[in-house]
């Protein structure tokens, strides 16, 4: 029965005040419950942030931290994060205090990790290519044309070459696998007729004595380079010397777009000479950089997971209708494999012609 239905009098007024008091009491209790929920929510958010910061900062210090103290610094950062987490959940707020300057110091250090072209590089990436257009000719400095006998046994040759842009006639995509189906190194080869090809390969610049680390590619361990090379160097070294598995696909691209892509490679390489940048396993690698350049030429190209899992890049281009020829993807992949053809090529053979026996000549 409603309190407002009571007869006038003292009892009615007492019931009204009791009703108001109940409302006020319930409101205070709700505020207390909300106050309790608020800190818990904030602690959960802080904990998620701290755990992510611990993982990222620990790996960044372990991979890229100042030597020889990088492991100690990574362990110290982890200890700061654990102390902060313990302080948050036990409500000892003072324990969180060291975390804040530690995070600021980590951000300041990371901001100062900058790329440079001034290091003791391994021979195969010791020089940066650059290029210029002179009339109808493109001149490329530092074209790599090594004669490889083994991984550490080669004749080092860097050349300046001229290419007639009016004779540009084809674009081929080469992929090199080293054991995992989803991961491959992507290279692009431009054909100028009469057996002349120029390969571009986006690679890491490893320092002398440095080993490759996939984890390092996430944490600014390597600078980025674009290598311009002959096919006898860039393709042959991977199949015949390093034991990788090579595939070659002809890309169905109008000559105007092919020329624009070629000039984009040269422009990007020229920028790296004056403004070095880091390689990144996800955002700046051999496949994503090619995609960005092509996307400027052919707007509307869809993003796809196969741009990261580069071993499946042929399936992506097949779906877009960007590969020359016909047949199923399985048939195309079988035809594109040139590993055995490369190994069988003799010194008097035309290497580029030998690995292209599956490609139909231009009409």
Kinemage of the C-alpha trace (Angstrom):
@kinemage 1
@onewidth
@group {chain A} dominant
@subgroup {mainchain}
@vectorlist {calphas} color= white
{ca unk a 1} P 0.000 0.000 0.000
{ca unk a 2} L 1.385 3.379 -0.933
{ca unk a 3} L 2.413 5.706 1.848
{ca unk a 4} L 0.523 8.477 0.114
{ca unk a 5} L -2.727 6.538 0.581
{ca unk a 6} L -2.551 6.802 4.391
{ca unk a 7} L -4.876 9.150 6.186
{ca unk a 8} L -3.520 12.574 7.121
{ca unk a 9} L -1.691 12.783 10.405
{ca unk a 10} L 1.472 12.022 12.276
{ca unk a 11} L 1.700 8.440 11.044
{ca unk a 12} L 1.500 9.538 7.468
{ca unk a 13} L 4.305 12.068 7.942
{ca unk a 14} L 6.466 9.454 9.698
{ca unk a 15} L 5.922 7.008 6.850
{ca unk a 16} L 6.901 9.644 4.312
{ca unk a 17} L 10.140 10.438 6.149
{ca unk a 18} L 10.878 6.714 6.421
{ca unk a 19} L 10.349 6.331 2.689
{ca unk a 20} L 12.697 9.251 1.917
{ca unk a 21} L 15.252 7.814 4.326
{ca unk a 22} L 15.101 4.435 2.572
{ca unk a 23} L 15.695 6.091 -0.775
{ca unk a 24} L 18.649 8.053 0.589
{ca unk a 25} L 20.085 4.936 2.249
{ca unk a 26} L 19.786 2.928 -0.948
{ca unk a 27} L 21.466 5.746 -2.878
{ca unk a 28} L 24.420 5.862 -0.464
{ca unk a 29} L 24.790 2.100 -0.633
{ca unk a 30} L 24.766 2.259 -4.419
{ca unk a 31} L 27.456 4.906 -4.365
{ca unk a 32} L 29.561 2.759 -2.042
{ca unk a 33} L 29.151 -0.231 -4.371
{ca unk a 34} L 30.043 1.936 -7.382
{ca unk a 35} L 33.070 3.284 -5.504
{ca unk a 36} L 34.209 -0.267 -4.859
{ca unk a 37} L 33.660 -1.267 -8.482
{ca unk a 38} L 35.519 1.823 -9.744
{ca unk a 39} L 38.928 0.981 -8.227
{ca unk a 40} L 38.641 -2.652 -9.302
{ca unk a 41} L 37.939 -1.629 -12.900
{ca unk a 42} L 40.829 0.825 -12.827
{ca unk a 43} L 43.157 -1.829 -11.410
{ca unk a 44} L 42.165 -4.257 -14.178
{ca unk a 45} L 42.834 -1.641 -16.876
{ca unk a 46} L 46.168 -0.722 -15.295
{ca unk a 47} L 47.122 -4.397 -15.010
{ca unk a 48} L 46.433 -5.044 -18.706
{ca unk a 49} L 48.504 -2.007 -19.638
{ca unk a 50} L 51.328 -3.049 -17.306
{ca unk a 51} L 51.434 -6.612 -18.633
{ca unk a 52} L 51.595 -5.394 -22.245
{ca unk a 53} L 54.251 -2.846 -21.292
{ca unk a 54} L 56.201 -5.592 -19.539
{ca unk a 55} L 56.154 -7.854 -22.592
{ca unk a 56} L 56.947 -5.146 -25.121
{ca unk a 57} L 59.534 -3.325 -23.003
{ca unk a 58} L 61.241 -6.518 -21.876
{ca unk a 59} L 61.588 -7.801 -25.436
{ca unk a 60} L 62.700 -4.394 -26.729
{ca unk a 61} L 65.434 -4.169 -24.085
{ca unk a 62} L 66.498 -7.796 -24.535
{ca unk a 63} L 66.742 -7.439 -28.327
{ca unk a 64} L 67.847 -3.831 -28.754
{ca unk a 65} L 68.959 -2.668 -25.315
{ca unk a 66} L 72.421 -1.239 -24.586
{ca unk a 67} L 75.082 -3.949 -24.573
{ca unk a 68} L 76.224 -5.717 -22.469
{ca unk a 69} L 73.566 -4.791 -19.894
{ca unk a 70} L 70.513 -5.497 -22.084
{ca unk a 71} L 69.433 -8.638 -20.200
{ca unk a 72} L 69.863 -6.960 -16.810
{ca unk a 73} L 67.841 -3.967 -17.972
{ca unk a 74} L 65.076 -6.250 -19.271
{ca unk a 75} L 64.984 -8.108 -15.938
{ca unk a 76} L 64.917 -4.819 -14.015
{ca unk a 77} L 62.001 -3.560 -16.089
{ca unk a 78} L 60.100 -6.781 -15.423
{ca unk a 79} L 60.717 -6.400 -11.675
{ca unk a 80} L 59.338 -2.831 -11.754
{ca unk a 81} L 56.183 -4.028 -13.503
{ca unk a 82} L 55.653 -6.903 -11.039
{ca unk a 83} L 56.088 -4.492 -8.112
{ca unk a 84} L 53.534 -2.136 -9.653
{ca unk a 85} L 51.034 -4.974 -10.188
{ca unk a 86} L 51.467 -6.152 -6.609
{ca unk a 87} L 50.963 -2.609 -5.352
{ca unk a 88} L 47.804 -2.115 -7.403
{ca unk a 89} L 46.078 -5.288 -6.213
{ca unk a 90} L 47.146 -4.914 -2.574
{ca unk a 91} L 46.308 -1.188 -2.559
{ca unk a 92} L 49.901 -0.260 -1.642
{ca unk a 93} L 49.878 2.640 -4.058
{ca unk a 94} L 53.445 3.703 -3.246
{ca unk a 95} L 54.701 0.517 -4.899
{ca unk a 96} L 53.426 1.823 -8.235
{ca unk a 97} L 55.544 4.986 -8.034
{ca unk a 98} L 58.813 3.504 -9.452
{ca unk a 99} L 56.904 2.184 -12.480
{ca unk a 100} L 56.042 5.647 -13.763
{ca unk a 101} L 59.585 7.068 -14.140
{ca unk a 102} L 60.684 3.653 -15.415
{ca unk a 103} L 58.076 3.772 -18.188
{ca unk a 104} L 59.081 7.347 -19.033
{ca unk a 105} L 62.767 6.337 -19.228
{ca unk a 106} L 61.889 3.366 -21.460
{ca unk a 107} L 59.893 5.602 -23.844
{ca unk a 108} L 62.714 8.168 -23.921
{ca unk a 109} L 65.289 5.477 -24.731
{ca unk a 110} L 63.121 3.934 -27.476
{ca unk a 111} L 62.567 7.333 -29.072
{ca unk a 112} L 66.343 7.712 -29.327
{ca unk a 113} L 66.865 4.402 -31.194
{ca unk a 114} L 67.325 5.782 -34.684
{ca unk a 115} L 68.391 4.207 -37.995
{ca unk a 116} L 71.710 5.008 -39.629
{ca unk a 117} L 73.627 4.161 -42.776
{ca unk a 118} L 76.948 4.323 -40.938
{ca unk a 119} L 77.687 0.794 -39.719
{ca unk a 120} L 80.072 -2.044 -40.554
{ca unk a 121} L 77.713 -3.860 -42.936
{ca unk a 122} L 77.978 -7.340 -44.381
{ca unk a 123} L 79.373 -7.286 -47.898
{ca unk a 124} L 76.141 -8.095 -49.780
{ca unk a 125} L 74.367 -5.041 -48.296
{ca unk a 126} L 77.395 -2.805 -47.825
{ca unk a 127} L 76.298 -0.380 -50.545
{ca unk a 128} L 72.971 1.302 -51.180
{ca unk a 129} L 71.660 1.498 -54.710
{ca unk a 130} L 70.534 4.790 -56.211
{ca unk a 131} L 69.177 5.711 -59.594
{ca unk a 132} L 68.346 8.513 -61.961
{ca unk a 133} L 66.553 8.961 -65.261
{ca unk a 134} L 68.505 10.418 -68.169
{ca unk a 135} L 66.165 10.881 -71.104
{ca unk a 136} L 64.855 7.428 -72.012
{ca unk a 137} L 67.515 5.673 -69.963
{ca unk a 138} L 67.563 4.758 -66.299
{ca unk a 139} L 70.997 4.699 -64.675
{ca unk a 140} L 71.402 2.556 -61.552
{ca unk a 141} L 74.475 2.856 -59.349
{ca unk a 142} L 75.592 -0.064 -57.178
{ca unk a 143} L 73.877 -2.891 -59.021
{ca unk a 144} L 75.018 -6.037 -57.221
{ca unk a 145} L 76.464 -8.726 -59.482
{ca unk a 146} L 78.309 -11.068 -57.108
{ca unk a 147} L 79.691 -14.405 -58.268
{ca unk a 148} L 78.668 -16.751 -55.447
{ca unk a 149} L 80.482 -20.010 -54.698
{ca unk a 150} L 79.306 -20.391 -51.096
{ca unk a 151} L 77.549 -18.369 -48.369
{ca unk a 152} L 80.824 -16.668 -47.449
{ca unk a 153} L 82.748 -17.295 -50.660
{ca unk a 154} L 82.086 -14.859 -53.487
{ca unk a 155} L 83.586 -12.284 -55.817
{ca unk a 156} L 82.240 -8.864 -54.857
{ca unk a 157} L 81.153 -6.799 -57.843
{ca unk a 158} L 79.208 -3.533 -57.767
{ca unk a 159} L 78.359 -1.988 -61.126
{ca unk a 160} L 76.714 1.038 -62.688
{ca unk a 161} L 74.253 -0.053 -65.387
{ca unk a 162} L 72.000 1.705 -67.897
{ca unk a 163} L 68.549 0.380 -68.811
{ca unk a 164} L 66.483 1.525 -71.779
{ca unk a 165} L 63.033 2.364 -70.403
{ca unk a 166} L 61.517 2.133 -73.886
{ca unk a 167} L 62.413 -1.588 -73.922
{ca unk a 168} L 60.752 -2.428 -70.603
{ca unk a 169} L 58.480 -5.366 -71.397
{ca unk a 170} L 57.745 -7.522 -68.334
{ca unk a 171} L 57.409 -7.751 -64.568
{ca unk a 172} L 58.029 -11.033 -62.752
{ca unk a 173} L 57.518 -11.861 -59.102
{ca unk a 174} L 60.025 -14.255 -57.541
{ca unk a 175} L 59.415 -15.928 -54.188
{ca unk a 176} L 62.037 -17.818 -52.240
{ca unk a 177} L 61.021 -20.251 -49.462
{ca unk a 178} L 63.244 -21.676 -46.746
{ca unk a 179} L 61.089 -24.262 -45.024
{ca unk a 180} L 57.739 -22.703 -44.140
{ca unk a 181} L 54.893 -22.563 -46.618
{ca unk a 182} L 53.461 -19.315 -45.258
{ca unk a 183} L 56.697 -17.319 -45.323
{ca unk a 184} L 58.725 -16.366 -48.392
{ca unk a 185} L 61.042 -13.609 -49.508
{ca unk a 186} L 59.508 -11.553 -52.320
{ca unk a 187} L 61.542 -10.053 -55.178
{ca unk a 188} L 60.457 -8.246 -58.333
{ca unk a 189} L 62.330 -8.602 -61.637
{ca unk a 190} L 61.902 -6.170 -64.540
{ca unk a 191} L 62.641 -7.426 -68.064
{ca unk a 192} L 64.087 -5.168 -70.769
{ca unk a 193} L 64.271 -7.666 -73.621
{ca unk a 194} L 67.243 -9.568 -75.064
{ca unk a 195} L 67.681 -11.451 -71.788
{ca unk a 196} L 68.300 -8.354 -69.660
{ca unk a 197} L 66.666 -8.314 -66.215
{ca unk a 198} L 66.981 -6.162 -63.113
{ca unk a 199} L 65.866 -7.551 -59.749
{ca unk a 200} L 64.808 -5.475 -56.737
{ca unk a 201} L 64.908 -7.089 -53.324
{ca unk a 202} L 63.823 -5.368 -50.094
{ca unk a 203} L 66.186 -6.710 -47.439
{ca unk a 204} L 67.510 -6.130 -43.973
{ca unk a 205} L 70.991 -4.614 -43.641
{ca unk a 206} L 72.834 -6.976 -41.361
{ca unk a 207} L 75.994 -5.860 -39.659
{ca unk a 208} L 79.165 -7.911 -39.900
{ca unk a 209} L 78.847 -11.053 -37.773
{ca unk a 210} L 75.119 -10.462 -37.135
{ca unk a 211} L 72.639 -13.340 -37.447
{ca unk a 212} L 69.067 -12.971 -38.621
{ca unk a 213} L 66.356 -12.892 -35.953
{ca unk a 214} L 62.664 -12.723 -36.838
{ca unk a 215} L 62.028 -11.213 -33.406
{ca unk a 216} L 64.603 -8.524 -34.095
{ca unk a 217} L 62.520 -7.396 -37.066
{ca unk a 218} L 59.870 -6.133 -34.625
{ca unk a 219} L 62.310 -4.141 -32.480
{ca unk a 220} L 64.431 -1.937 -34.749
{ca unk a 221} L 67.353 -4.337 -34.925
{ca unk a 222} L 67.881 -3.936 -38.673
{ca unk a 223} L 67.953 -1.070 -41.098
{ca unk a 224} L 66.086 -1.403 -44.385
{ca unk a 225} L 67.740 -1.623 -47.783
{ca unk a 226} L 66.629 -2.071 -51.373
{ca unk a 227} L 69.072 -4.177 -53.351
{ca unk a 228} L 69.240 -3.887 -57.147
{ca unk a 229} L 70.911 -6.943 -58.633
{ca unk a 230} L 71.261 -9.266 -61.589
{ca unk a 231} L 69.239 -12.468 -61.557
{ca unk a 232} L 72.461 -14.498 -61.693
{ca unk a 233} L 73.238 -12.977 -58.287
{ca unk a 234} L 69.979 -12.328 -56.433
{ca unk a 235} L 67.961 -15.357 -57.553
{ca unk a 236} L 70.756 -17.874 -58.021
{ca unk a 237} L 72.308 -17.347 -54.583
{ca unk a 238} L 69.076 -18.353 -52.889
{ca unk a 239} L 68.507 -21.623 -54.763
{ca unk a 240} L 72.060 -22.740 -55.552
{ca unk a 241} L 73.950 -21.479 -52.489
{ca unk a 242} L 71.500 -21.077 -49.601
{ca unk a 243} L 69.321 -24.070 -50.474
{ca unk a 244} L 66.044 -22.164 -50.737
{ca unk a 245} L 63.121 -23.073 -53.008
{ca unk a 246} L 62.391 -20.579 -55.810
{ca unk a 247} L 59.190 -19.753 -57.732
{ca unk a 248} L 58.750 -17.259 -60.567
{ca unk a 249} L 55.423 -15.788 -61.763
{ca unk a 250} L 54.773 -13.402 -64.646
{ca unk a 251} L 52.613 -10.482 -63.452
{ca unk a 252} L 49.919 -9.215 -65.824
{ca unk a 253} L 50.666 -5.494 -65.606
{ca unk a 254} L 50.336 -2.760 -68.257
{ca unk a 255} L 53.707 -1.362 -69.293
{ca unk a 256} L 52.757 2.097 -68.011
{ca unk a 257} L 52.111 0.646 -64.553
{ca unk a 258} L 55.281 -1.448 -64.761
{ca unk a 259} L 57.323 1.649 -65.508
{ca unk a 260} L 55.692 3.525 -62.621
{ca unk a 261} L 56.477 0.620 -60.272
{ca unk a 262} L 60.095 0.537 -61.446
{ca unk a 263} L 60.489 4.266 -60.845
{ca unk a 264} L 58.833 3.872 -57.423
{ca unk a 265} L 61.502 1.345 -56.451
{ca unk a 266} L 64.220 3.771 -57.514
{ca unk a 267} L 62.603 6.720 -55.723
{ca unk a 268} L 62.209 4.690 -52.510
{ca unk a 269} L 65.837 3.555 -52.694
{ca unk a 270} L 67.013 7.124 -53.260
{ca unk a 271} L 65.151 8.246 -50.134
{ca unk a 272} L 66.870 5.555 -48.078
{ca unk a 273} L 70.256 6.988 -49.035
{ca unk a 274} L 69.447 10.282 -47.333
{ca unk a 275} L 66.883 9.134 -44.758
{ca unk a 276} L 67.538 5.614 -43.452
{ca unk a 277} L 64.689 3.693 -41.851
{ca unk a 278} L 64.205 0.484 -39.945
{ca unk a 279} L 62.972 -2.798 -41.352
{ca unk a 280} L 59.799 -4.013 -39.650
{ca unk a 281} L 58.519 -7.585 -39.878
{ca unk a 282} L 54.918 -6.378 -40.246
{ca unk a 283} L 54.868 -2.813 -41.567
{ca unk a 284} L 58.062 -2.445 -43.642
{ca unk a 285} L 59.078 -5.743 -45.197
{ca unk a 286} L 59.684 -7.192 -48.646
{ca unk a 287} L 55.961 -7.638 -49.364
{ca unk a 288} L 54.231 -4.693 -47.700
{ca unk a 289} L 56.535 -2.137 -49.319
{ca unk a 290} L 55.790 -3.599 -52.763
{ca unk a 291} L 52.059 -3.485 -51.973
{ca unk a 292} L 52.243 0.180 -51.000
{ca unk a 293} L 54.031 1.095 -54.194
{ca unk a 294} L 51.611 -0.875 -56.384
{ca unk a 295} L 48.633 0.598 -54.512
{ca unk a 296} L 49.776 4.083 -55.552
{ca unk a 297} L 49.695 2.934 -59.163
{ca unk a 298} L 46.571 0.749 -59.031
{ca unk a 299} L 44.224 2.335 -56.455
{ca unk a 300} L 41.720 0.145 -54.672
{ca unk a 301} L 43.859 -2.955 -54.191
{ca unk a 302} L 42.280 -4.785 -51.224
{ca unk a 303} L 44.202 -5.510 -48.058
{ca unk a 304} L 44.632 -9.202 -47.349
{ca unk a 305} L 46.266 -11.439 -44.733
{ca unk a 306} L 48.447 -12.879 -47.496
{ca unk a 307} L 50.346 -9.595 -47.609
{ca unk a 308} L 51.754 -10.624 -44.228
{ca unk a 309} L 51.896 -14.364 -44.917
{ca unk a 310} L 53.875 -13.694 -48.059
{ca unk a 311} L 54.197 -17.367 -48.988
{ca unk a 312} L 50.561 -17.186 -50.096
{ca unk a 313} L 51.028 -14.021 -52.151
{ca unk a 314} L 50.610 -15.872 -55.482
{ca unk a 315} L 47.124 -16.986 -54.378
{ca unk a 316} L 46.293 -13.353 -53.631
{ca unk a 317} L 47.392 -12.217 -57.105
{ca unk a 318} L 45.649 -15.202 -58.699
{ca unk a 319} L 42.393 -14.176 -57.031
{ca unk a 320} L 42.816 -10.626 -58.377
{ca unk a 321} L 43.516 -11.944 -61.885
{ca unk a 322} L 46.963 -10.357 -61.789
{ca unk a 323} L 48.990 -13.399 -62.945
{ca unk a 324} L 49.655 -14.140 -66.589
{ca unk a 325} L 48.493 -17.478 -67.971
{ca unk a 326} L 45.722 -19.893 -67.099
{ca unk a 327} L 45.076 -22.987 -65.037
{ca unk a 328} L 44.462 -23.668 -61.383
{ca unk a 329} L 46.694 -22.187 -58.711
{ca unk a 330} L 48.160 -25.621 -58.016
{ca unk a 331} L 49.129 -25.950 -61.698
{ca unk a 332} L 50.616 -22.479 -61.764
{ca unk a 333} L 52.629 -23.107 -58.621
{ca unk a 334} L 54.036 -26.349 -60.047
{ca unk a 335} L 55.045 -24.604 -63.271
{ca unk a 336} L 56.522 -21.605 -61.447
{ca unk a 337} L 59.000 -23.645 -59.384
{ca unk a 338} L 62.424 -23.026 -60.913
{ca unk a 339} L 64.726 -24.478 -58.227
{ca unk a 340} L 65.901 -27.489 -60.234
{ca unk a 341} L 66.160 -25.474 -63.437
{ca unk a 342} L 68.391 -22.957 -61.634
{ca unk a 343} L 70.624 -25.683 -60.246
{ca unk a 344} L 70.945 -27.294 -63.662
{ca unk a 345} L 71.905 -24.067 -65.452
{ca unk a 346} L 75.483 -24.245 -66.665
{ca unk a 347} L 77.969 -21.392 -67.075
{ca unk a 348} L 77.202 -21.136 -70.803
{ca unk a 349} L 73.428 -21.204 -70.379
{ca unk a 350} L 71.279 -18.109 -70.291
{ca unk a 351} L 70.291 -18.274 -66.621
{ca unk a 352} L 67.248 -16.018 -67.005
{ca unk a 353} L 65.953 -17.976 -70.013
{ca unk a 354} L 66.535 -21.305 -68.232
{ca unk a 355} L 64.388 -20.417 -65.233
{ca unk a 356} L 61.584 -19.072 -67.503
{ca unk a 357} L 60.834 -22.111 -69.625
{ca unk a 358} L 57.282 -22.067 -68.207
{ca unk a 359} L 56.541 -18.467 -69.205
{ca unk a 360} L 54.902 -17.807 -72.564
{ca unk a 361} L 56.905 -15.291 -74.675
{ca unk a 362} L 55.422 -11.863 -75.194
{ca unk a 363} L 53.296 -11.531 -78.340
